[in-house]
């Protein structure tokens, strides 16, 4: 019988005790809410004028390219005068994240109140910069559902899995309570076309009008939640003098002439941003509704359908569809409930089109493994299914980069070519039952038709079409120039990646995907 060495036992005990040191949820904090848009601010005056002209209808501009998503945020922050509220699942300590946070700092220096709320799992190495920002008298940083800081970060999943597994996946950005950006993007290089290795194909909307108040209400709910913990509660050291270094870095990035140093201006003067500024591109007016899961969802039992508000609303709208449902999602695991719903809709003659990642394009093989088991059944019921090709990026983006790999990250639906959903929700058990989500429902036939036209343009160019042959075997069809190619296994994948997918499909982990 082998005896555990005392030093190893002591190390394990130390790690466990450090991890169990707990999270300061009881740290005192002051509740705060958004300020009404004011005609005395630049963006507020535009919003007030919009509402005087359009009443209850909000305005929307799609942000389909990463450069536009980055440019919209930077341009809004450049002219912010009262408040900035930002809520994200991920904020990385890379060029995009540092530039985004640096612009928050510059706005705070002008007297703008900044509230930054970030989930605590997938933003590594941000404690130091967040602590530094939080030292600014106009900036408050809060961490949502934080894990203990006393030991290894992911040890929390061992000793406190039930809580640590519940995450805030919401994404919203609001300036002066007059303009908002809502959609699927986190803050990181891959989302804004700054990463030469991978491009996340994503979609957001820039919004104005009454819908912004609703997005702000949703932010306030999470900001004042019991699970929202002030950064200062962790009592981490920060040298406030380093803020001056950050300010200098920002000045260099904005005024520098090198390719990377010009990222700020390349984004803020993107083609779309320039057309908006010149008046060539206008907001599309439409009624809209914001739906968000309540923060209480993360403290309730997993699967409490009274709190899965966003998924419930999507299901209601699907059941009310008359002709067509189009789903674009990076992760698609409908489970038995979802498959049954789609079968019922297809049996009534409703067209159902699903676009998701292929095994070659996905960044989460286990999720793809969970999706595989539902494909054949949906195809037999009559669904149209497509998977994303990873190799369609043949031109340089706005930063002179040619990413080597494309992966779908967009999360939107189109119902009857008249209603659009865009937000943070994936069609998988994690988004529906475990995490919190938010999104907008926009009622606009013109915008839905335009978005659907873009989708249809991509069907042959950048997607594999799935179907079943006469023997019921799955196959992938795509265009290679003038030639149609048909394959009977996942295209552009190695035997090892296919083996991984089969292995994960055997594991009882679907409810966590």
Secondary structure, 3 states (H helix, E strand, C coil): CCCCCHHHHHHHHHHHHHHCCCCCCCCCCCCCCCCCCCCCCHHHHHHHHHHHHHCCCEEEEEECCHHHHHHHHHHHHHCCCCEEEEEECCECCCHHHHHHHHHHHHHHHCCCEEEEEEECCCCCCCHHHHHHHHCCCCEEEEEECCCCCCCCHHHHHHHCHHHHCCCECCCEEEECCCEEEEECCCECHHHCCCCCCCEEECCEEEEECHHHHHHHHHHHHHHCCCCEEEHHHHCCCCCCCHHHHHHHHHHHHHHCCCCCCCHHHHHHCCHHHHHHHHCCCCCEEEEEEEEECCHHHHCCCCCCCCCCHHHHHHHHHHHHCCCEEEEECCCECCHHHHHHHHHHHHHCCCEEEEEEECCCCCCCHHHHHHHHHHHHHHHHHCCEEEEECCCCCCCCCCCCCCCCCEEECCCEEEECCCEEEEECCCECHHHHHHCECEEEEEECHHHHHHHHHHHHHHHHHHEEEEEECCCCCEEEEEEECCEEEEECCCCCCCHHHHHHHHHHHHCCCHHHC
